[in-house]
Amino acid sequence: MSGWISYNFAVLRVVPHVHIGAFIPVGIVLHARTTEFIAARVITDPSRLSPHMEGSDIELLCRYLQSCEAICAGDVSAGPIALAPPSERFHWLTAPRSDVIQSGPVHEGLCEDPATTLDELFFSLVSIG
């Protein structure tokens, strides 16, 4: 058994009606500072999102969710924030905002493999469609 790695994660959620505050979990962003790991796993399938987002531009929402993954991946096409260090990208993605895509509170934990933990959190906390 190798050493433990500390990590932070947050649930990415879609808030169809910001004024009501109800939300739908659509992804996870996970950051392990000591290994410089950052990744997001999100639902980007319009057929899974559309039943929960009536009256919304689903294609645009999917592009925004894909940009969260691209920012984590450091993809240049995602803009200047994608070029920032991993911890800055994580804090940018999890900063409080009153928008359709929001982050839940940041939680912490210990794991042996951040990528596996990201998948486990996604499957246990994101469960639409």
MODELLER restraints for C-alpha pairs under 7 A, 6 or more apart:
rsr = mdl.restraints
at = mdl.atoms
rsr.add(forms.Gaussian(group=physical.xy_distance, feature=features.Distance(at['CA:2:A'], at['CA:112:A']), mean=6.79, stdev=0.5))
rsr.add(forms.Gaussian(group=physical.xy_distance, feature=features.Distance(at['CA:3:A'], at['CA:112:A']), mean=6.63, stdev=0.5))
rsr.add(forms.Gaussian(group=physical.xy_distance, feature=features.Distance(at['CA:4:A'], at['CA:110:A']), mean=5.97, stdev=0.5))
rsr.add(forms.Gaussian(group=physical.xy_distance, feature=features.Distance(at['CA:4:A'], at['CA:111:A']), mean=5.48, stdev=0.5))
rsr.add(forms.Gaussian(group=physical.xy_distance, feature=features.Distance(at['CA:4:A'], at['CA:112:A']), mean=5.17, stdev=0.5))
rsr.add(forms.Gaussian(group=physical.xy_distance, feature=features.Distance(at['CA:5:A'], at['CA:32:A']), mean=6.99, stdev=0.5))
rsr.add(forms.Gaussian(group=physical.xy_distance, feature=features.Distance(at['CA:5:A'], at['CA:110:A']), mean=5.41, stdev=0.5))
rsr.add(forms.Gaussian(group=physical.xy_distance, feature=features.Distance(at['CA:5:A'], at['CA:111:A']), mean=5.22, stdev=0.5))
rsr.add(forms.Gaussian(group=physical.xy_distance, feature=features.Distance(at['CA:5:A'], at['CA:112:A']), mean=5.75, stdev=0.5))
rsr.add(forms.Gaussian(group=physical.xy_distance, feature=features.Distance(at['CA:6:A'], at['CA:32:A']), mean=6.03, stdev=0.5))
rsr.add(forms.Gaussian(group=physical.xy_distance, feature=features.Distance(at['CA:6:A'], at['CA:109:A']), mean=5.72, stdev=0.5))
rsr.add(forms.Gaussian(group=physical.xy_distance, feature=features.Distance(at['CA:6:A'], at['CA:110:A']), mean=4.45, stdev=0.5))
rsr.add(forms.Gaussian(group=physical.xy_distance, feature=features.Distance(at['CA:6:A'], at['CA:111:A']), mean=6.45, stdev=0.5))
rsr.add(forms.Gaussian(group=physical.xy_distance, feature=features.Distance(at['CA:7:A'], at['CA:30:A']), mean=6.91, stdev=0.5))
rsr.add(forms.Gaussian(group=physical.xy_distance, feature=features.Distance(at['CA:7:A'], at['CA:31:A']), mean=5.53, stdev=0.5))
rsr.add(forms.Gaussian(group=physical.xy_distance, feature=features.Distance(at['CA:7:A'], at['CA:32:A']), mean=4.21, stdev=0.5))
rsr.add(forms.Gaussian(group=physical.xy_distance, feature=features.Distance(at['CA:7:A'], at['CA:33:A']), mean=6.83, stdev=0.5))
rsr.add(forms.Gaussian(group=physical.xy_distance, feature=features.Distance(at['CA:7:A'], at['CA:108:A']), mean=5.56, stdev=0.5))
rsr.add(forms.Gaussian(group=physical.xy_distance, feature=features.Distance(at['CA:7:A'], at['CA:109:A']), mean=5.44, stdev=0.5))
rsr.add(forms.Gaussian(group=physical.xy_distance, feature=features.Distance(at['CA:7:A'], at['CA:110:A']), mean=6.08, stdev=0.5))
rsr.add(forms.Gaussian(group=physical.xy_distance, feature=features.Distance(at['CA:8:A'], at['CA:30:A']), mean=5.80, stdev=0.5))
rsr.add(forms.Gaussian(group=physical.xy_distance, feature=features.Distance(at['CA:8:A'], at['CA:31:A']), mean=5.32, stdev=0.5))
rsr.add(forms.Gaussian(group=physical.xy_distance, feature=features.Distance(at['CA:8:A'], at['CA:32:A']), mean=6.41, stdev=0.5))
rsr.add(forms.Gaussian(group=physical.xy_distance, feature=features.Distance(at['CA:8:A'], at['CA:106:A']), mean=6.39, stdev=0.5))
rsr.add(forms.Gaussian(group=physical.xy_distance, feature=features.Distance(at['CA:8:A'], at['CA:107:A']), mean=5.48, stdev=0.5))
rsr.add(forms.Gaussian(group=physical.xy_distance, feature=features.Distance(at['CA:8:A'], at['CA:108:A']), mean=4.26, stdev=0.5))
rsr.add(forms.Gaussian(group=physical.xy_distance, feature=features.Distance(at['CA:8:A'], at['CA:109:A']), mean=6.43, stdev=0.5))
rsr.add(forms.Gaussian(group=physical.xy_distance, feature=features.Distance(at['CA:9:A'], at['CA:28:A']), mean=6.87, stdev=0.5))
rsr.add(forms.Gaussian(group=physical.xy_distance, feature=features.Distance(at['CA:9:A'], at['CA:29:A']), mean=5.53, stdev=0.5))
rsr.add(forms.Gaussian(group=physical.xy_distance, feature=features.Distance(at['CA:9:A'], at['CA:30:A']), mean=4.27, stdev=0.5))
rsr.add(forms.Gaussian(group=physical.xy_distance, feature=features.Distance(at['CA:9:A'], at['CA:31:A']), mean=6.23, stdev=0.5))
rsr.add(forms.Gaussian(group=physical.xy_distance, feature=features.Distance(at['CA:9:A'], at['CA:106:A']), mean=5.54, stdev=0.5))
rsr.add(forms.Gaussian(group=physical.xy_distance, feature=features.Distance(at['CA:9:A'], at['CA:107:A']), mean=5.37, stdev=0.5))
rsr.add(forms.Gaussian(group=physical.xy_distance, feature=features.Distance(at['CA:9:A'], at['CA:108:A']), mean=6.24, stdev=0.5))
rsr.add(forms.Gaussian(group=physical.xy_distance, feature=features.Distance(at['CA:10:A'], at['CA:28:A']), mean=5.80, stdev=0.5))
rsr.add(forms.Gaussian(group=physical.xy_distance, feature=features.Distance(at['CA:10:A'], at['CA:29:A']), mean=5.56, stdev=0.5))
rsr.add(forms.Gaussian(group=physical.xy_distance, feature=features.Distance(at['CA:10:A'], at['CA:30:A']), mean=6.74, stdev=0.5))
rsr.add(forms.Gaussian(group=physical.xy_distance, feature=features.Distance(at['CA:10:A'], at['CA:94:A']), mean=6.94, stdev=0.5))
rsr.add(forms.Gaussian(group=physical.xy_distance, feature=features.Distance(at['CA:10:A'], at['CA:103:A']), mean=6.23, stdev=0.5))
rsr.add(forms.Gaussian(group=physical.xy_distance, feature=features.Distance(at['CA:10:A'], at['CA:104:A']), mean=5.64, stdev=0.5))
rsr.add(forms.Gaussian(group=physical.xy_distance, feature=features.Distance(at['CA:10:A'], at['CA:105:A']), mean=5.95, stdev=0.5))
rsr.add(forms.Gaussian(group=physical.xy_distance, feature=features.Distance(at['CA:10:A'], at['CA:106:A']), mean=4.76, stdev=0.5))
rsr.add(forms.Gaussian(group=physical.xy_distance, feature=features.Distance(at['CA:10:A'], at['CA:107:A']), mean=6.22, stdev=0.5))
rsr.add(forms.Gaussian(group=physical.xy_distance, feature=features.Distance(at['CA:11:A'], at['CA:25:A']), mean=6.47, stdev=0.5))
rsr.add(forms.Gaussian(group=physical.xy_distance, feature=features.Distance(at['CA:11:A'], at['CA:27:A']), mean=5.75, stdev=0.5))
rsr.add(forms.Gaussian(group=physical.xy_distance, feature=features.Distance(at['CA:11:A'], at['CA:28:A']), mean=4.61, stdev=0.5))
rsr.add(forms.Gaussian(group=physical.xy_distance, feature=features.Distance(at['CA:11:A'], at['CA:29:A']), mean=6.57, stdev=0.5))
rsr.add(forms.Gaussian(group=physical.xy_distance, feature=features.Distance(at['CA:11:A'], at['CA:103:A']), mean=5.77, stdev=0.5))
rsr.add(forms.Gaussian(group=physical.xy_distance, feature=features.Distance(at['CA:11:A'], at['CA:104:A']), mean=5.21, stdev=0.5))
rsr.add(forms.Gaussian(group=physical.xy_distance, feature=features.Distance(at['CA:12:A'], at['CA:25:A']), mean=5.98, stdev=0.5))
rsr.add(forms.Gaussian(group=physical.xy_distance, feature=features.Distance(at['CA:12:A'], at['CA:26:A']), mean=5.76, stdev=0.5))
rsr.add(forms.Gaussian(group=physical.xy_distance, feature=features.Distance(at['CA:12:A'], at['CA:27:A']), mean=4.76, stdev=0.5))
rsr.add(forms.Gaussian(group=physical.xy_distance, feature=features.Distance(at['CA:12:A'], at['CA:28:A']), mean=5.51, stdev=0.5))
rsr.add(forms.Gaussian(group=physical.xy_distance, feature=features.Distance(at['CA:12:A'], at['CA:29:A']), mean=6.98, stdev=0.5))
rsr.add(forms.Gaussian(group=physical.xy_distance, feature=features.Distance(at['CA:12:A'], at['CA:102:A']), mean=5.89, stdev=0.5))
rsr.add(forms.Gaussian(group=physical.xy_distance, feature=features.Distance(at['CA:12:A'], at['CA:103:A']), mean=4.55, stdev=0.5))
rsr.add(forms.Gaussian(group=physical.xy_distance, feature=features.Distance(at['CA:12:A'], at['CA:104:A']), mean=6.25, stdev=0.5))
rsr.add(forms.Gaussian(group=physical.xy_distance, feature=features.Distance(at['CA:13:A'], at['CA:23:A']), mean=6.08, stdev=0.5))
rsr.add(forms.Gaussian(group=physical.xy_distance, feature=features.Distance(at['CA:13:A'], at['CA:24:A']), mean=5.31, stdev=0.5))
rsr.add(forms.Gaussian(group=physical.xy_distance, feature=features.Distance(at['CA:13:A'], at['CA:25:A']), mean=4.22, stdev=0.5))
rsr.add(forms.Gaussian(group=physical.xy_distance, feature=features.Distance(at['CA:13:A'], at['CA:26:A']), mean=5.14, stdev=0.5))
rsr.add(forms.Gaussian(group=physical.xy_distance, feature=features.Distance(at['CA:13:A'], at['CA:27:A']), mean=6.64, stdev=0.5))
rsr.add(forms.Gaussian(group=physical.xy_distance, feature=features.Distance(at['CA:13:A'], at['CA:101:A']), mean=5.77, stdev=0.5))
rsr.add(forms.Gaussian(group=physical.xy_distance, feature=features.Distance(at['CA:13:A'], at['CA:102:A']), mean=5.35, stdev=0.5))
rsr.add(forms.Gaussian(group=physical.xy_distance, feature=features.Distance(at['CA:13:A'], at['CA:103:A']), mean=5.93, stdev=0.5))
rsr.add(forms.Gaussian(group=physical.xy_distance, feature=features.Distance(at['CA:14:A'], at['CA:23:A']), mean=5.50, stdev=0.5))
rsr.add(forms.Gaussian(group=physical.xy_distance, feature=features.Distance(at['CA:14:A'], at['CA:24:A']), mean=5.20, stdev=0.5))
rsr.add(forms.Gaussian(group=physical.xy_distance, feature=features.Distance(at['CA:14:A'], at['CA:25:A']), mean=6.41, stdev=0.5))
rsr.add(forms.Gaussian(group=physical.xy_distance, feature=features.Distance(at['CA:14:A'], at['CA:26:A']), mean=6.58, stdev=0.5))
rsr.add(forms.Gaussian(group=physical.xy_distance, feature=features.Distance(at['CA:14:A'], at['CA:100:A']), mean=5.46, stdev=0.5))
rsr.add(forms.Gaussian(group=physical.xy_distance, feature=features.Distance(at['CA:14:A'], at['CA:101:A']), mean=4.64, stdev=0.5))
rsr.add(forms.Gaussian(group=physical.xy_distance, feature=features.Distance(at['CA:14:A'], at['CA:102:A']), mean=6.26, stdev=0.5))
rsr.add(forms.Gaussian(group=physical.xy_distance, feature=features.Distance(at['CA:15:A'], at['CA:21:A']), mean=6.50, stdev=0.5))
rsr.add(forms.Gaussian(group=physical.xy_distance, feature=features.Distance(at['CA:15:A'], at['CA:22:A']), mean=6.07, stdev=0.5))
rsr.add(forms.Gaussian(group=physical.xy_distance, feature=features.Distance(at['CA:15:A'], at['CA:23:A']), mean=4.43, stdev=0.5))
rsr.add(forms.Gaussian(group=physical.xy_distance, feature=features.Distance(at['CA:15:A'], at['CA:24:A']), mean=6.45, stdev=0.5))
rsr.add(forms.Gaussian(group=physical.xy_distance, feature=features.Distance(at['CA:15:A'], at['CA:100:A']), mean=4.78, stdev=0.5))
rsr.add(forms.Gaussian(group=physical.xy_distance, feature=features.Distance(at['CA:15:A'], at['CA:101:A']), mean=6.23, stdev=0.5))
rsr.add(forms.Gaussian(group=physical.xy_distance, feature=features.Distance(at['CA:16:A'], at['CA:23:A']), mean=6.79, stdev=0.5))
rsr.add(forms.Gaussian(group=physical.xy_distance, feature=features.Distance(at['CA:16:A'], at['CA:53:A']), mean=5.85, stdev=0.5))
rsr.add(forms.Gaussian(group=physical.xy_distance, feature=features.Distance(at['CA:16:A'], at['CA:100:A']), mean=6.12, stdev=0.5))
rsr.add(forms.Gaussian(group=physical.xy_distance, feature=features.Distance(at['CA:18:A'], at['CA:98:A']), mean=6.97, stdev=0.5))
rsr.add(forms.Gaussian(group=physical.xy_distance, feature=features.Distance(at['CA:18:A'], at['CA:99:A']), mean=6.79, stdev=0.5))
rsr.add(forms.Gaussian(group=physical.xy_distance, feature=features.Distance(at['CA:18:A'], at['CA:100:A']), mean=6.53, stdev=0.5))
rsr.add(forms.Gaussian(group=physical.xy_distance, feature=features.Distance(at['CA:25:A'], at['CA:126:A']), mean=5.37, stdev=0.5))
rsr.add(forms.Gaussian(group=physical.xy_distance, feature=features.Distance(at['CA:26:A'], at['CA:42:A']), mean=5.61, stdev=0.5))
rsr.add(forms.Gaussian(group=physical.xy_distance, feature=features.Distance(at['CA:26:A'], at['CA:43:A']), mean=5.43, stdev=0.5))
rsr.add(forms.Gaussian(group=physical.xy_distance, feature=features.Distance(at['CA:26:A'], at['CA:126:A']), mean=5.79, stdev=0.5))
rsr.add(forms.Gaussian(group=physical.xy_distance, feature=features.Distance(at['CA:27:A'], at['CA:40:A']), mean=6.99, stdev=0.5))
rsr.add(forms.Gaussian(group=physical.xy_distance, feature=features.Distance(at['CA:27:A'], at['CA:41:A']), mean=5.42, stdev=0.5))
rsr.add(forms.Gaussian(group=physical.xy_distance, feature=features.Distance(at['CA:27:A'], at['CA:42:A']), mean=3.92, stdev=0.5))
rsr.add(forms.Gaussian(group=physical.xy_distance, feature=features.Distance(at['CA:27:A'], at['CA:43:A']), mean=6.18, stdev=0.5))
rsr.add(forms.Gaussian(group=physical.xy_distance, feature=features.Distance(at['CA:27:A'], at['CA:122:A']), mean=6.42, stdev=0.5))
rsr.add(forms.Gaussian(group=physical.xy_distance, feature=features.Distance(at['CA:27:A'], at['CA:126:A']), mean=6.19, stdev=0.5))
rsr.add(forms.Gaussian(group=physical.xy_distance, feature=features.Distance(at['CA:28:A'], at['CA:40:A']), mean=5.50, stdev=0.5))
rsr.add(forms.Gaussian(group=physical.xy_distance, feature=features.Distance(at['CA:28:A'], at['CA:41:A']), mean=5.44, stdev=0.5))
rsr.add(forms.Gaussian(group=physical.xy_distance, feature=features.Distance(at['CA:28:A'], at['CA:42:A']), mean=6.42, stdev=0.5))
rsr.add(forms.Gaussian(group=physical.xy_distance, feature=features.Distance(at['CA:28:A'], at['CA:118:A']), mean=6.99, stdev=0.5))
rsr.add(forms.Gaussian(group=physical.xy_distance, feature=features.Distance(at['CA:28:A'], at['CA:122:A']), mean=5.86, stdev=0.5))
rsr.add(forms.Gaussian(group=physical.xy_distance, feature=features.Distance(at['CA:29:A'], at['CA:39:A']), mean=5.78, stdev=0.5))
rsr.add(forms.Gaussian(group=physical.xy_distance, feature=features.Distance(at['CA:29:A'], at['CA:40:A']), mean=4.18, stdev=0.5))
rsr.add(forms.Gaussian(group=physical.xy_distance, feature=features.Distance(at['CA:29:A'], at['CA:41:A']), mean=6.58, stdev=0.5))
rsr.add(forms.Gaussian(group=physical.xy_distance, feature=features.Distance(at['CA:30:A'], at['CA:38:A']), mean=5.63, stdev=0.5))
rsr.add(forms.Gaussian(group=physical.xy_distance, feature=features.Distance(at['CA:30:A'], at['CA:39:A']), mean=5.63, stdev=0.5))
rsr.add(forms.Gaussian(group=physical.xy_distance, feature=features.Distance(at['CA:30:A'], at['CA:40:A']), mean=6.32, stdev=0.5))
rsr.add(forms.Gaussian(group=physical.xy_distance, feature=features.Distance(at['CA:30:A'], at['CA:118:A']), mean=6.29, stdev=0.5))
rsr.add(forms.Gaussian(group=physical.xy_distance, feature=features.Distance(at['CA:31:A'], at['CA:37:A']), mean=5.52, stdev=0.5))
rsr.add(forms.Gaussian(group=physical.xy_distance, feature=features.Distance(at['CA:31:A'], at['CA:38:A']), mean=4.37, stdev=0.5))
rsr.add(forms.Gaussian(group=physical.xy_distance, feature=features.Distance(at['CA:31:A'], at['CA:39:A']), mean=6.79, stdev=0.5))
rsr.add(forms.Gaussian(group=physical.xy_distance, feature=features.Distance(at['CA:31:A'], at['CA:90:A']), mean=6.55, stdev=0.5))
rsr.add(forms.Gaussian(group=physical.xy_distance, feature=features.Distance(at['CA:32:A'], at['CA:38:A']), mean=6.49, stdev=0.5))
rsr.add(forms.Gaussian(group=physical.xy_distance, feature=features.Distance(at['CA:32:A'], at['CA:114:A']), mean=6.88, stdev=0.5))
rsr.add(forms.Gaussian(group=physical.xy_distance, feature=features.Distance(at['CA:33:A'], at['CA:87:A']), mean=6.61, stdev=0.5))
rsr.add(forms.Gaussian(group=physical.xy_distance, feature=features.Distance(at['CA:36:A'], at['CA:86:A']), mean=6.18, stdev=0.5))
rsr.add(forms.Gaussian(group=physical.xy_distance, feature=features.Distance(at['CA:38:A'], at['CA:72:A']), mean=5.63, stdev=0.5))
rsr.add(forms.Gaussian(group=physical.xy_distance, feature=features.Distance(at['CA:38:A'], at['CA:86:A']), mean=6.08, stdev=0.5))
rsr.add(forms.Gaussian(group=physical.xy_distance, feature=features.Distance(at['CA:39:A'], at['CA:69:A']), mean=6.69, stdev=0.5))
rsr.add(forms.Gaussian(group=physical.xy_distance, feature=features.Distance(at['CA:39:A'], at['CA:72:A']), mean=4.99, stdev=0.5))
rsr.add(forms.Gaussian(group=physical.xy_distance, feature=features.Distance(at['CA:39:A'], at['CA:73:A']), mean=6.40, stdev=0.5))
rsr.add(forms.Gaussian(group=physical.xy_distance, feature=features.Distance(at['CA:40:A'], at['CA:68:A']), mean=6.86, stdev=0.5))
rsr.add(forms.Gaussian(group=physical.xy_distance, feature=features.Distance(at['CA:40:A'], at['CA:69:A']), mean=5.07, stdev=0.5))
rsr.add(forms.Gaussian(group=physical.xy_distance, feature=features.Distance(at['CA:40:A'], at['CA:72:A']), mean=6.28, stdev=0.5))
rsr.add(forms.Gaussian(group=physical.xy_distance, feature=features.Distance(at['CA:41:A'], at['CA:69:A']), mean=6.68, stdev=0.5))
rsr.add(forms.Gaussian(group=physical.xy_distance, feature=features.Distance(at['CA:41:A'], at['CA:122:A']), mean=6.89, stdev=0.5))
rsr.add(forms.Gaussian(group=physical.xy_distance, feature=features.Distance(at['CA:42:A'], at['CA:65:A']), mean=6.62, stdev=0.5))
rsr.add(forms.Gaussian(group=physical.xy_distance, feature=features.Distance(at['CA:44:A'], at['CA:62:A']), mean=4.95, stdev=0.5))
rsr.add(forms.Gaussian(group=physical.xy_distance, feature=features.Distance(at['CA:44:A'], at['CA:65:A']), mean=6.43, stdev=0.5))
rsr.add(forms.Gaussian(group=physical.xy_distance, feature=features.Distance(at['CA:44:A'], at['CA:66:A']), mean=6.61, stdev=0.5))
rsr.add(forms.Gaussian(group=physical.xy_distance, feature=features.Distance(at['CA:46:A'], at['CA:58:A']), mean=6.04, stdev=0.5))
rsr.add(forms.Gaussian(group=physical.xy_distance, feature=features.Distance(at['CA:46:A'], at['CA:59:A']), mean=6.69, stdev=0.5))
rsr.add(forms.Gaussian(group=physical.xy_distance, feature=features.Distance(at['CA:46:A'], at['CA:62:A']), mean=6.73, stdev=0.5))
rsr.add(forms.Gaussian(group=physical.xy_distance, feature=features.Distance(at['CA:48:A'], at['CA:128:A']), mean=6.99, stdev=0.5))
rsr.add(forms.Gaussian(group=physical.xy_distance, feature=features.Distance(at['CA:48:A'], at['CA:129:A']), mean=5.15, stdev=0.5))
rsr.add(forms.Gaussian(group=physical.xy_distance, feature=features.Distance(at['CA:50:A'], at['CA:58:A']), mean=6.20, stdev=0.5))
rsr.add(forms.Gaussian(group=physical.xy_distance, feature=features.Distance(at['CA:67:A'], at['CA:78:A']), mean=5.97, stdev=0.5))
rsr.add(forms.Gaussian(group=physical.xy_distance, feature=features.Distance(at['CA:70:A'], at['CA:78:A']), mean=5.83, stdev=0.5))
rsr.add(forms.Gaussian(group=physical.xy_distance, feature=features.Distance(at['CA:71:A'], at['CA:78:A']), mean=5.67, stdev=0.5))
rsr.add(forms.Gaussian(group=physical.xy_distance, feature=features.Distance(at['CA:71:A'], at['CA:81:A']), mean=6.77, stdev=0.5))
rsr.add(forms.Gaussian(group=physical.xy_distance, feature=features.Distance(at['CA:71:A'], at['CA:82:A']), mean=4.33, stdev=0.5))
rsr.add(forms.Gaussian(group=physical.xy_distance, feature=features.Distance(at['CA:71:A'], at['CA:89:A']), mean=6.87, stdev=0.5))
rsr.add(forms.Gaussian(group=physical.xy_distance, feature=features.Distance(at['CA:72:A'], at['CA:82:A']), mean=6.68, stdev=0.5))
rsr.add(forms.Gaussian(group=physical.xy_distance, feature=features.Distance(at['CA:72:A'], at['CA:89:A']), mean=6.62, stdev=0.5))
rsr.add(forms.Gaussian(group=physical.xy_distance, feature=features.Distance(at['CA:74:A'], at['CA:82:A']), mean=4.51, stdev=0.5))
rsr.add(forms.Gaussian(group=physical.xy_distance, feature=features.Distance(at['CA:74:A'], at['CA:83:A']), mean=5.67, stdev=0.5))
rsr.add(forms.Gaussian(group=physical.xy_distance, feature=features.Distance(at['CA:75:A'], at['CA:82:A']), mean=5.95, stdev=0.5))
rsr.add(forms.Gaussian(group=physical.xy_distance, feature=features.Distance(at['CA:76:A'], at['CA:82:A']), mean=6.22, stdev=0.5))
rsr.add(forms.Gaussian(group=physical.xy_distance, feature=features.Distance(at['CA:76:A'], at['CA:83:A']), mean=6.69, stdev=0.5))
rsr.add(forms.Gaussian(group=physical.xy_distance, feature=features.Distance(at['CA:81:A'], at['CA:89:A']), mean=6.32, stdev=0.5))
rsr.add(forms.Gaussian(group=physical.xy_distance, feature=features.Distance(at['CA:82:A'], at['CA:89:A']), mean=6.61, stdev=0.5))
rsr.add(forms.Gaussian(group=physical.xy_distance, feature=features.Distance(at['CA:94:A'], at['CA:103:A']), mean=5.13, stdev=0.5))
rsr.add(forms.Gaussian(group=physical.xy_distance, feature=features.Distance(at['CA:96:A'], at['CA:103:A']), mean=6.84, stdev=0.5))
rsr.add(forms.Gaussian(group=physical.xy_distance, feature=features.Distance(at['CA:111:A'], at['CA:117:A']), mean=6.83, stdev=0.5))
